[in-house]
């Protein structure tokens, strides 16, 4: 059968016959969006770390647009990768692979190099870090980050929260994943019959919306600072990704109806972003910013904002189905660039954000316009990030290990 899904394994050689290349492409393209997303953060209305004096409504809208679908897609694709890499009766090898790929980078370079650079950039910008990085470094261990201090272990307060969540979710859902692997010919086949119709697949947004609204109702909406979603929604996206790629009939429905879902997602998200910023559509209690007052925050209605979270659950699920469907139609091909890019995704993600912040510390002080600063930060940060990866991480065996990459000896086997 063409393009067997079981051939897809995260970070494996992309020359494998039958591999679902579009999942690799979606991951690579998504990490590029994450890069520009973090560059835009410096010009967003909500940024308080390293920021430009003049905020940009366009870049703020760009970030809000990506909040809707970007991290949900990452977790869904990560769930797919778990299905294709997990073998029945072999939980320990899977756990060891998760430790090597996620936990070791978090505990080592994440906690003791990447996070210190991240916090240092913020302190440097605010004038709280005199001297160079190595002179400031001992102060990194003074107090907890987020409570007035600097110490940010694992993914606390930084972009590395994604790796931390992914590791925890893998352990939480592992018993369920193992059980489903053993009974895939039975229960999952029965389950697949329930999603043969697109309307049935569509209704899977309801649990996401339930938790989004629930977190808002009980006053925990602030937890959405991590990529724009609450932890339970991320767990659902992760589990849905596993389920989608464990059931062939669901993938067939997504491939067939993906363009419809994608079109709906684009139209509804445009309305959401427009109303969020009040460009053309202003909804009292829901519109977040007053563009006539330089993007100042408007008062929110608690009930209205809860309804917004229900709507966001619908948007995110439509984006996931739409992007997976479009990817299966348009991106299921291989070329010489894919293997390199796919291997670089994780170290690029780990490295890029503090580089962007450090570049931003200096570039935002220019007298240039927002566009010039944004593209300069992006260009400088991309070159530095890729140089660090290509010249150091990719070539040094110890660094490959610390950044979650497979050793070259392992790749040859």
Secondary structure as GFF3:
##gff-version 3
##sequence-region A 1 413
A	DSSP	three_ten_helix	5	7	.	.	.	ID=ss1
A	DSSP	alpha_helix	21	41	.	.	.	ID=ss2
A	DSSP	alpha_helix	57	85	.	.	.	ID=ss3
A	DSSP	alpha_helix	91	98	.	.	.	ID=ss4
A	DSSP	pi_helix	99	103	.	.	.	ID=ss5
A	DSSP	alpha_helix	104	105	.	.	.	ID=ss6
A	DSSP	pi_helix	106	114	.	.	.	ID=ss7
A	DSSP	alpha_helix	115	126	.	.	.	ID=ss8
A	DSSP	alpha_helix	133	136	.	.	.	ID=ss9
A	DSSP	three_ten_helix	137	141	.	.	.	ID=ss10
A	DSSP	alpha_helix	161	182	.	.	.	ID=ss11
A	DSSP	alpha_helix	187	193	.	.	.	ID=ss12
A	DSSP	alpha_helix	198	202	.	.	.	ID=ss13
A	DSSP	alpha_helix	205	217	.	.	.	ID=ss14
A	DSSP	three_ten_helix	221	225	.	.	.	ID=ss15
A	DSSP	alpha_helix	231	246	.	.	.	ID=ss16
A	DSSP	alpha_helix	248	277	.	.	.	ID=ss17
A	DSSP	beta_strand	289	290	.	.	.	ID=ss18
A	DSSP	three_ten_helix	291	293	.	.	.	ID=ss19
A	DSSP	beta_strand	296	297	.	.	.	ID=ss20
A	DSSP	alpha_helix	302	330	.	.	.	ID=ss21
A	DSSP	alpha_helix	336	363	.	.	.	ID=ss22
A	DSSP	alpha_helix	370	388	.	.	.	ID=ss23
A	DSSP	pi_helix	389	393	.	.	.	ID=ss24
A	DSSP	alpha_helix	397	402	.	.	.	ID=ss25
A	DSSP	alpha_helix	408	411	.	.	.	ID=ss26
###
